[in-house]
Amino acid sequence: MVDAGSVVDLLKDARDRRSAALILELDLTDGIVEGQPADPVSTLLSMRRTHLRDVLGGLRRARTDPRVKALIVKIGGQRVGLAMAQELRDAVRAFRDSGKLTVAWAESFGEVSRGTVPYYLATVFERIYMQPSGDLALTGVALEEPFFNEALGKIGVTPRFAKRHEYKTAANTFMERAYTPEHEEMSGRLVASAGEQVVAGVAEGRGLPEERVRELIDRAPLLGAEALEAGLVDRLAYRDEVYAEVRAAVADENARLRYVARYNRTQGLAKRLPRPQQDALALIQGQGPIRLGRSGRSAMPGQGSSIGSETIAAAFRAAVKDDRVKAIVFRVDSPGGSYVASDTIWREVVLAREAGKPVVVSMGNVAASGGYFVAAPATVIVAQPGTLTGSIGVVVGKPVIGDLLERLGIGLGSVEQGAHARMFAPTRDFTEDEWTRVNHFLDRVYDDFVGKVAEGRDLPRDRVDTLARGRVWTGADAHERGLVDELGGLTRALELARKKSGLAADSPVRVYPHVSPLDRLRPADSSEDRTAATARLDAWGPMTTLASRIGLPSGGPLLLPGTWDLA
């Protein structure tokens, strides 16, 4: 028999739990997932990780929730890019401006490693705590770029690449032994721009003159006591001490802890219930190198996902066809890749605009080369100051391994029909006629790229050529030059899309293409069927392309080289 008093107690406890004060938590030690991964395996692996949209949505909701009293963010572990750090800073700043306590804490801002970007993120918080044994490696910004030409020569590999133009540095990695003047100029400006942003952010956050911040950067890494004395952290404390102080600050020892992502999902459950007739924004997410076909695992080391032109094009067609969708936000985080695939996506962005639906591009950490190509025709381009973008140029070529095979004692026989049948084979060099064809290709692609940027950004062609030539810009510098329209993150892009389409500020966001697990199992009825846009799962994962190569990346002619890790 159920005791009536117990039932009342249970109901009261549930009511108290719903009304209890909340302290939100965010753990960045495993990084943040930029968007929904394209392939099933990556989706499964990311289920327990924190997603950017959940963080942004949770902090936005929490600003007006009287139950939420504070935010504690653990910083450290997996690296967060500069643009992503700025995205999080914007969200935390808005939460803090609502009058609620914000606390950042770290066991160490770099343990015998770089800690500049993590600390830069922390400086937007009201309080910064660090474990007594930790260090503050606010050591500045650097960019390292290897040159393999001499090493390749020693093993009998001849890199044969051509580019348009002097700032397109993918070929330099293999063709040069050191910086060219243009390469050094470009990389130097990228580092300087990122450094300016970091210094300004730290100075503002800690109430210090910028010159003083530069002095401290030159002294770093700093021991915990030195960081405390310099005013860079507020207290040296362990986790239990940090949490005890936050509970005391909110004057509620019984305040409940809740992860921001979990809070967002529970709070937003009602808004996620299907309301078929409600107007909405479409969110299309593209992350990783761009390739022909469907999205899936990337063949490039360090890139989990790839952007498939077929998948993104189908998503745009579905969003345009849906009368409920009034505007499209296209999130791009990509170093580029295939020219033809980029052009396929470019066309769908143009068609969406012609159909009367504004397209707002939100750039992530990187949206360069092909990543900029697909953004060029957008209604508005939004980037963070630290986004790497531009790289309007093209490179193509191959490693010639004939000498390597000879040194290894490997004979090679070949028969062919057609003067250029082996043109792209790495076992021999280009002929003079083939080299002429390569240069015709480069001229055509570069001319097309510059023309489409000029049209999309409403800039004179000569002006675009000056800004192009393969040069990479930070979002801040690109904004000054008209390649980017506004500085901000995904939240700002969504706001602009709502305004341009006349939607309410709380109108829902729908991810396209939405493909259910059952849809992934059934064959597509046609190329218009949403199942046709499902991601592919390559049997070799990231080794699919490289398995038959000697290790050089094969991302496509519109590719930003390297990792571009500014930290």
C-alpha positions as CSV (number, residue, x, y, z in Angstrom):
1,M,0.0,0.0,0.0
2,V,1.3,3.4,-1.0
3,D,1.8,5.9,1.8
4,A,0.0,9.2,1.0
5,G,2.6,11.1,2.9
6,S,5.4,9.6,0.9
7,V,3.7,10.6,-2.4
8,V,3.3,14.2,-1.1
9,D,7.0,14.3,-0.1
10,L,8.0,13.0,-3.6
11,L,5.9,15.6,-5.3
12,K,7.2,18.4,-3.1
13,D,10.8,17.2,-3.8
14,A,10.2,17.2,-7.5
15,R,8.7,20.8,-7.3
16,D,11.7,21.9,-5.3
17,R,14.1,20.4,-7.8
18,R,12.4,22.3,-10.6
19,S,12.6,25.6,-8.7
20,A,16.0,25.1,-7.1
21,A,18.8,27.6,-7.8
22,L,21.1,26.4,-10.6
23,I,24.9,26.8,-11.1
24,L,25.6,26.0,-14.8
25,E,28.8,24.2,-15.7
26,L,30.8,23.8,-18.9
27,D,33.8,21.5,-19.2
28,L,36.0,22.3,-22.2
29,T,38.6,19.7,-21.5
30,D,37.3,17.5,-24.3
31,G,36.7,20.5,-26.7
32,I,33.4,21.4,-28.4
33,V,31.8,19.7,-31.4
34,E,31.2,22.4,-34.0
35,G,28.2,20.8,-35.7
36,Q,26.5,17.5,-36.2
37,P,29.0,15.1,-37.8
38,A,28.2,13.9,-41.3
39,D,28.8,10.2,-41.0
40,P,27.1,7.7,-38.6
41,V,30.4,6.6,-36.9
42,S,31.4,10.2,-36.0
43,T,27.8,10.9,-34.9
44,L,27.9,8.0,-32.5
45,L,31.3,9.0,-31.2
46,S,30.2,12.6,-30.6
47,M,27.0,11.8,-28.7
48,R,28.5,12.5,-25.3
49,R,30.5,15.5,-26.3
50,T,29.4,19.1,-25.9
51,H,27.9,20.8,-29.0
52,L,28.4,24.4,-29.8
53,R,24.7,25.1,-30.4
54,D,23.8,23.6,-27.0
55,V,26.3,25.9,-25.3
56,L,25.1,29.1,-27.1
57,G,21.5,28.2,-26.7
58,G,21.9,27.3,-23.0
59,L,23.7,30.5,-22.1
60,R,21.1,32.6,-24.0
61,R,18.2,31.0,-22.2
62,A,20.0,31.2,-18.8
63,R,20.3,35.0,-19.1
64,T,16.6,35.5,-18.3
65,D,16.1,32.4,-16.1
66,P,15.9,33.6,-12.4
67,R,16.9,30.1,-11.2
68,V,20.4,30.3,-12.8
69,K,22.8,32.2,-10.5
70,A,26.2,31.5,-11.9
71,L,28.4,29.8,-14.6
72,I,31.6,27.8,-13.9
73,V,33.7,26.8,-16.9
74,K,36.6,24.5,-16.7
75,I,39.2,25.4,-19.3
76,G,42.0,23.1,-20.4
77,G,42.7,19.9,-22.2
78,Q,41.8,19.8,-25.9
79,R,42.6,22.9,-27.8
80,V,39.9,25.4,-28.8
81,G,40.6,27.5,-31.9
82,L,40.9,31.3,-31.6
83,A,37.6,31.9,-33.5
84,M,35.8,29.3,-31.4
85,A,37.2,31.0,-28.2
86,Q,35.8,34.3,-29.5
87,E,32.4,32.7,-30.1
88,L,32.4,31.4,-26.5
89,R,33.6,34.8,-25.2
90,D,30.7,36.5,-26.9
91,A,28.2,34.1,-25.2
92,V,29.8,34.4,-21.8
93,R,30.0,38.2,-22.0
94,A,26.2,38.4,-22.7
95,F,25.5,36.0,-19.8
96,R,27.7,38.1,-17.5
97,D,26.0,41.3,-18.6
98,S,22.7,39.9,-17.4
99,G,24.2,40.4,-13.9
100,K,25.1,36.7,-13.1
101,L,28.4,35.5,-11.8
102,T,30.9,34.0,-14.3
103,V,33.9,31.9,-13.1
104,A,36.7,30.4,-15.2
105,W,39.0,27.9,-13.5
106,A,41.9,25.7,-14.8
107,E,44.2,23.2,-13.3
108,S,46.8,24.9,-15.5
109,F,46.8,27.3,-18.4
110,G,49.4,25.2,-20.2
111,E,51.5,22.6,-18.4
112,V,54.8,22.8,-20.3
113,S,52.6,23.7,-23.3
114,R,51.0,26.8,-24.9
115,G,48.1,28.4,-22.9
116,T,47.6,31.7,-24.7
117,V,44.2,31.0,-26.3
118,P,42.7,29.2,-23.3
119,Y,43.7,32.1,-21.0
120,Y,42.4,34.6,-23.6
121,L,39.0,32.8,-23.3
122,A,39.2,33.0,-19.5
123,T,39.7,36.7,-19.4
124,V,36.0,37.4,-20.3
125,F,34.9,35.9,-17.0
126,E,34.4,37.9,-13.8
127,R,36.8,35.7,-11.8
128,I,39.7,33.4,-12.9
129,Y,40.9,30.6,-10.6
130,M,43.9,28.4,-11.2
131,Q,45.2,25.4,-9.2
132,P,48.2,26.3,-7.0
133,S,50.4,23.8,-8.9
134,G,49.4,25.3,-12.3
135,D,51.3,27.6,-14.6
136,L,50.1,30.4,-16.9
137,A,51.7,30.0,-20.3
138,L,50.6,33.2,-21.8
139,T,53.5,33.0,-24.2
140,G,52.0,34.8,-27.3
141,V,51.0,33.7,-30.8
142,A,53.2,31.7,-33.2
143,L,52.8,29.8,-36.5
144,E,55.1,27.0,-37.5
145,E,55.2,25.8,-41.1
146,P,57.5,23.0,-42.3
147,F,59.2,22.9,-45.7
148,F,59.9,19.5,-47.1
149,N,61.7,20.3,-50.4
150,E,65.2,19.2,-49.3
151,A,63.9,16.1,-47.5
152,L,61.9,15.1,-50.6
153,G,64.9,15.6,-52.8
154,K,67.0,13.3,-50.5
155,I,64.5,10.4,-51.0
156,G,64.1,11.0,-54.7
157,V,60.7,12.7,-54.8
158,T,60.3,15.8,-57.0
159,P,57.4,18.1,-56.1
160,R,55.8,19.5,-59.3
161,F,53.2,22.1,-58.4
162,A,51.9,25.4,-59.9
163,K,49.8,28.0,-58.2
164,R,47.9,31.3,-58.6
165,H,49.4,33.4,-57.1
166,E,52.4,34.4,-54.9
167,Y,50.5,34.1,-51.6
168,K,49.0,30.6,-52.3
169,T,51.4,28.7,-50.1
170,A,50.3,25.1,-50.3
171,A,52.9,24.4,-53.0
172,N,55.6,26.2,-50.9
173,T,55.4,23.4,-48.3
174,F,56.9,21.0,-50.9
175,M,58.6,23.4,-53.4
176,E,60.5,25.6,-51.1
177,R,63.2,25.2,-48.4
178,A,62.2,28.3,-46.4
179,Y,59.7,31.2,-46.5
180,T,59.3,33.2,-49.7
181,P,59.0,37.0,-49.0
182,E,55.2,36.9,-49.7
183,H,54.7,33.8,-47.6
184,E,56.6,35.3,-44.6
185,E,54.7,38.6,-45.0
186,M,51.3,36.8,-45.0
187,S,52.1,34.6,-42.1
188,G,53.6,37.5,-40.1
189,R,50.5,39.5,-40.5
190,L,48.3,36.6,-39.5
191,V,50.3,36.2,-36.3
192,A,50.3,40.0,-35.7
193,S,46.5,40.3,-36.1
194,A,45.8,37.3,-33.8
195,G,48.3,38.7,-31.3
196,E,46.6,42.1,-31.3
197,Q,43.3,40.5,-30.6
198,V,44.7,38.5,-27.7
199,V,46.4,41.4,-26.1
200,A,43.3,43.6,-26.4
201,G,41.1,40.9,-24.9
202,V,43.4,40.2,-22.0
203,A,43.9,43.9,-21.3
204,E,40.2,44.6,-21.3
205,G,39.3,41.6,-19.2
206,R,41.9,42.1,-16.5
207,G,41.9,45.9,-16.5
208,L,45.5,46.2,-17.5
209,P,47.3,48.5,-20.1
210,E,48.0,46.7,-23.3
211,E,51.7,47.5,-22.9
212,R,51.7,45.8,-19.6
213,V,50.1,42.7,-21.1
214,R,52.8,42.5,-23.7
215,E,55.4,42.7,-21.0
216,L,53.8,39.8,-19.2
217,I,53.6,37.8,-22.4
218,D,57.4,38.3,-22.9
219,R,58.0,37.0,-19.3
220,A,55.7,34.0,-19.5
221,P,55.3,31.2,-18.7
222,L,54.5,32.4,-15.3
223,L,54.3,30.4,-12.1
224,G,51.0,30.5,-10.3
225,A,52.2,32.9,-7.6
226,E,53.6,35.2,-10.4
227,A,50.3,35.1,-12.3
228,L,48.5,36.0,-9.1
229,E,50.9,38.9,-8.3
230,A,50.5,40.3,-11.8
231,G,46.7,40.3,-11.5
232,L,46.2,37.7,-14.2
233,V,44.3,35.4,-11.9
234,D,42.1,36.2,-8.9
235,R,43.0,33.3,-6.7
236,L,45.0,30.0,-6.6
237,A,42.6,27.4,-5.6
238,Y,41.6,23.7,-6.0
239,R,38.3,22.7,-7.5
240,D,36.5,22.2,-4.2
241,E,37.5,25.7,-3.0
242,V,36.3,27.2,-6.3
243,Y,32.9,25.6,-6.0
244,A,32.6,26.4,-2.4
245,E,33.3,30.1,-3.1
246,V,30.7,30.1,-5.9
247,R,28.1,28.6,-3.7
248,A,28.8,31.2,-1.1
249,A,28.7,34.0,-3.7
250,V,25.2,32.9,-4.8
251,A,24.1,32.6,-1.2
252,D,22.7,29.1,-1.7
253,E,24.7,26.1,-0.5
254,N,22.0,23.8,-1.9
255,A,22.2,25.2,-5.5
256,R,22.1,22.4,-8.0
257,L,24.8,21.9,-10.6
258,R,23.8,21.5,-14.2
259,Y,25.8,21.2,-17.4
260,V,24.9,24.0,-19.9
261,A,24.2,21.5,-22.7
262,R,21.9,19.4,-20.5
263,Y,20.2,22.6,-19.3
264,N,19.6,23.7,-22.8
265,R,18.1,20.4,-23.9
266,T,15.7,20.2,-21.1
267,Q,14.7,23.8,-21.3
268,G,14.3,23.8,-25.0
269,L,12.4,20.5,-25.2
270,A,9.0,22.2,-25.7
271,K,10.4,24.4,-28.5
272,R,11.8,21.3,-30.3
273,L,8.5,19.5,-30.5
274,P,7.2,19.5,-34.1
275,R,5.1,22.5,-35.1
276,P,4.8,21.9,-38.8
277,Q,3.2,25.2,-39.7
278,Q,5.7,27.4,-37.9
279,D,8.1,29.5,-40.0
280,A,11.7,28.8,-39.3
281,L,15.4,29.3,-40.2
282,A,17.3,26.5,-41.9
283,L,20.8,25.7,-40.5
284,I,23.1,24.0,-42.9
285,Q,26.5,22.9,-41.4
286,G,29.6,22.2,-43.4
287,Q,32.8,21.1,-41.6
288,G,36.0,19.8,-43.1
289,P,37.6,19.6,-46.5
290,I,35.3,20.0,-49.5
291,R,34.9,17.1,-51.9
292,L,32.6,15.8,-54.6
293,G,29.9,13.4,-53.5
294,R,28.4,12.9,-50.1
295,S,29.7,14.2,-46.8
296,G,31.6,11.7,-44.6
297,R,34.9,11.0,-43.0
298,S,37.7,13.1,-44.2
299,A,40.7,11.6,-46.0
300,M,42.9,14.4,-44.5
301,P,44.7,13.8,-41.2
302,G,43.3,15.8,-38.3
303,Q,40.0,16.5,-40.1
304,G,37.2,14.3,-38.8
305,S,34.5,15.2,-41.3
306,S,34.3,16.3,-44.9
307,I,31.9,18.5,-46.8
308,G,30.3,16.6,-49.6
309,S,28.9,18.8,-52.4
310,E,26.0,16.4,-53.0
311,T,25.0,16.5,-49.3
312,I,25.2,20.3,-49.0
313,A,23.5,20.9,-52.4
314,A,20.6,18.6,-51.4
315,A,20.3,20.4,-48.1
316,F,20.0,23.8,-49.9
317,R,17.4,22.4,-52.3
318,A,15.4,21.0,-49.4
319,A,15.5,24.3,-47.5
320,V,14.5,26.3,-50.6
321,K,11.7,23.9,-51.4
322,D,10.3,24.1,-47.8
323,D,7.9,27.1,-47.7
324,R,8.3,27.3,-43.9
325,V,12.0,28.1,-44.3
326,K,12.3,31.9,-44.6
327,A,16.1,32.2,-44.5
328,I,19.2,30.0,-44.5
329,V,22.3,30.1,-42.2
330,F,25.2,28.3,-43.7
331,R,27.9,27.5,-41.1
332,V,31.3,26.9,-42.8
333,D,34.4,25.6,-41.1
334,S,36.6,24.4,-43.9
335,P,40.1,24.9,-45.4
336,G,38.6,24.2,-48.9
337,G,39.3,21.4,-51.3
338,S,37.8,20.5,-54.6
339,Y,37.1,23.4,-57.0
340,V,34.3,21.6,-58.8
341,A,32.6,20.6,-55.5
342,S,33.0,24.2,-54.2
343,D,31.4,25.5,-57.4
344,T,28.5,23.0,-57.0
345,I,27.8,24.4,-53.6
346,W,28.3,28.0,-54.8
347,R,25.5,27.5,-57.4
348,E,23.0,26.3,-54.7
349,V,23.7,29.4,-52.6
350,V,23.0,31.5,-55.6
351,L,19.8,29.7,-56.4
352,A,18.6,30.0,-52.8
353,R,19.1,33.8,-53.0
354,E,17.3,33.9,-56.4
355,A,14.4,32.0,-54.8
356,G,14.1,34.9,-52.3
357,K,15.6,33.3,-49.3
358,P,18.5,35.2,-47.6
359,V,21.6,33.2,-47.0
360,V,23.8,34.2,-44.1
361,V,27.2,32.5,-43.8
362,S,28.7,32.0,-40.4
363,M,32.4,31.3,-40.5
364,G,34.1,29.0,-37.9
365,N,37.8,28.8,-37.1
366,V,38.7,28.5,-40.8
367,A,36.7,29.3,-44.0
368,A,39.4,29.8,-46.6
369,S,40.0,28.9,-50.2
370,G,37.1,26.7,-51.2
371,G,35.6,27.5,-47.8
372,Y,35.5,31.2,-48.9
373,F,34.4,30.3,-52.5
374,V,31.2,28.7,-51.2
375,A,30.6,31.8,-48.9
376,A,31.2,34.4,-51.6
377,P,27.6,34.7,-53.0
378,A,25.9,34.9,-49.5
379,T,23.6,37.8,-48.5
380,V,25.8,38.4,-45.5
381,I,29.1,36.9,-44.4
382,V,29.8,36.8,-40.6
383,A,33.2,35.9,-39.2
384,Q,35.0,36.1,-35.9
385,P,38.1,38.4,-35.8
386,G,40.2,35.3,-35.4
387,T,38.7,33.3,-38.3
388,L,41.2,32.4,-41.0
389,T,39.6,33.2,-44.4
390,G,40.3,34.4,-47.9
391,S,43.0,32.4,-49.6
392,I,41.4,33.3,-53.0
393,G,43.8,31.3,-55.2
394,V,44.5,27.9,-56.6
395,V,47.2,25.3,-56.6
396,V,47.6,22.0,-58.4
397,G,50.4,19.5,-59.0
398,K,51.8,16.1,-58.0
399,P,54.8,14.5,-56.3
400,V,57.0,12.8,-58.9
401,I,58.3,9.6,-57.4
402,G,60.2,8.1,-60.3
403,D,63.6,8.6,-58.7
404,L,62.4,7.1,-55.4
405,L,61.2,4.0,-57.2
406,E,64.5,3.6,-58.9
407,R,66.5,4.0,-55.7
408,L,64.3,1.4,-54.1
409,G,65.0,-1.0,-57.0
410,I,61.4,-1.0,-58.1
411,G,60.9,-1.3,-61.9
412,L,57.8,0.2,-63.5
413,G,56.3,-0.9,-66.8
414,S,53.5,1.0,-68.5
415,V,51.5,0.9,-71.7
416,E,49.2,3.8,-72.7
417,Q,46.9,5.0,-75.4
418,G,46.5,8.7,-75.5
419,A,49.2,11.4,-75.3
420,H,48.2,12.4,-71.8
421,A,47.0,9.1,-70.4
422,R,49.6,9.2,-67.6
423,M,49.5,12.9,-67.0
424,F,48.4,12.7,-63.4
425,A,50.5,9.6,-62.5
426,P,53.1,10.4,-59.9
427,T,55.6,8.0,-61.5
428,R,56.6,10.6,-64.2
429,D,56.9,14.3,-64.7
430,F,54.6,16.5,-66.7
431,T,55.5,16.9,-70.4
432,E,55.8,20.4,-71.8
433,D,52.3,20.1,-73.3
434,E,50.8,18.8,-70.1
435,W,52.4,21.6,-68.1
436,T,50.7,24.1,-70.5
437,R,47.3,22.4,-69.8
438,V,48.0,22.7,-66.1
439,N,48.6,26.4,-66.4
440,H,45.4,26.8,-68.5
441,F,43.5,25.1,-65.7
442,L,45.0,27.4,-63.1
443,D,44.2,30.5,-65.0
444,R,40.6,29.5,-65.6
445,V,40.0,28.6,-61.9
446,Y,41.6,31.7,-60.6
447,D,39.7,33.9,-63.0
448,D,36.4,32.2,-62.1
449,F,37.2,32.5,-58.4
450,V,38.0,36.2,-58.5
451,G,35.0,36.9,-60.7
452,K,32.6,35.2,-58.4
453,V,34.0,36.9,-55.3
454,A,33.7,40.3,-57.1
455,E,30.1,39.6,-58.0
456,G,29.1,38.2,-54.6
457,R,30.8,40.9,-52.5
458,D,29.9,43.7,-54.9
459,L,33.6,44.7,-55.2
460,P,35.5,45.8,-58.3
461,R,37.3,42.9,-59.9
462,D,40.7,44.7,-59.7
463,R,40.2,45.2,-56.0
464,V,39.4,41.6,-55.5
465,D,42.5,40.5,-57.4
466,T,44.6,42.7,-55.1
467,L,43.0,41.1,-52.0
468,A,43.2,37.6,-53.5
469,R,46.4,36.1,-55.0
470,G,46.1,33.2,-52.5
471,R,46.4,35.4,-49.4
472,V,45.0,34.3,-46.1
473,W,43.4,37.0,-43.9
474,T,42.2,37.0,-40.3
475,G,38.5,37.8,-40.0
476,A,39.4,41.2,-38.6
477,D,41.5,42.1,-41.6
478,A,39.1,40.6,-44.0
479,H,36.3,42.7,-42.5
480,E,38.3,45.9,-43.0
481,R,38.8,45.0,-46.7
482,G,35.2,44.1,-47.5
483,L,35.6,40.3,-47.8
484,V,33.6,39.9,-44.6
485,D,30.5,41.9,-43.8
486,E,30.2,41.6,-40.0
487,L,32.2,40.3,-37.1
488,G,30.5,37.8,-34.8
489,G,29.5,34.2,-34.4
490,L,26.7,31.8,-35.1
491,T,24.4,33.7,-32.7
492,R,24.9,36.9,-34.7
493,A,24.3,35.1,-38.0
494,L,21.0,33.7,-36.7
495,E,20.0,37.2,-35.6
496,L,20.7,38.7,-39.0
497,A,18.9,35.9,-40.8
498,R,15.8,36.5,-38.7
499,K,15.9,40.2,-39.3
500,K,16.4,39.9,-43.1
501,S,13.5,37.4,-43.4
502,G,11.1,39.2,-41.0
503,L,11.1,36.3,-38.5
504,A,10.5,36.7,-34.8
505,A,13.5,36.7,-32.5
506,D,12.5,33.3,-31.1
507,S,11.7,31.6,-34.3
508,P,13.0,28.0,-34.4
509,V,16.0,26.7,-36.2
510,R,15.8,23.5,-38.2
511,V,18.9,21.6,-39.3
512,Y,19.0,20.5,-43.0
513,P,19.2,17.9,-44.3
514,H,17.5,16.0,-41.5
515,V,17.9,12.3,-42.2
516,S,16.6,9.8,-39.7
517,P,18.4,6.5,-39.0
518,L,15.7,4.6,-41.0
519,D,16.2,7.0,-43.9
520,R,19.9,6.1,-43.9
521,L,19.0,2.4,-44.4
522,R,16.6,2.7,-47.3
523,P,17.6,3.4,-50.9
524,A,16.9,6.8,-52.3
525,D,13.9,7.2,-54.7
526,S,15.6,10.0,-56.7
527,S,18.3,12.6,-56.5
528,E,15.7,14.9,-54.9
529,D,15.1,12.4,-52.1
530,R,16.6,13.5,-48.8
531,T,18.1,10.0,-48.4
532,A,20.3,10.8,-51.4
533,A,22.2,13.3,-49.3
534,T,23.2,10.9,-46.5
535,A,26.8,10.8,-45.6
536,R,29.0,8.0,-46.9
537,L,31.1,5.9,-44.6
538,D,34.5,5.1,-46.1
539,A,35.8,1.7,-45.2
540,W,39.3,3.0,-44.6
541,G,38.2,6.2,-42.8
542,P,40.8,8.9,-42.9
543,M,43.2,6.6,-44.8
544,T,40.9,6.1,-47.9
545,T,42.9,8.3,-50.2
546,L,46.3,8.1,-48.6
547,A,46.4,4.4,-48.6
548,S,47.5,4.4,-52.3
549,R,49.7,7.5,-52.0
550,I,53.0,8.3,-50.5
551,G,51.6,10.5,-47.7
552,L,51.0,13.9,-49.4
553,P,47.5,15.4,-48.8
554,S,45.1,15.2,-51.7
555,G,42.5,17.7,-50.8
556,G,41.9,19.5,-54.1
557,P,43.1,22.7,-55.9
558,L,41.3,25.1,-53.6
559,L,42.9,24.0,-50.3
560,L,44.4,26.0,-47.5
561,P,47.6,24.1,-46.6
562,G,48.6,22.9,-43.1
563,T,46.8,23.1,-39.8
564,W,47.0,26.9,-39.3
565,D,47.1,26.5,-35.5
566,L,47.6,30.1,-34.3
567,A,48.6,29.8,-30.6
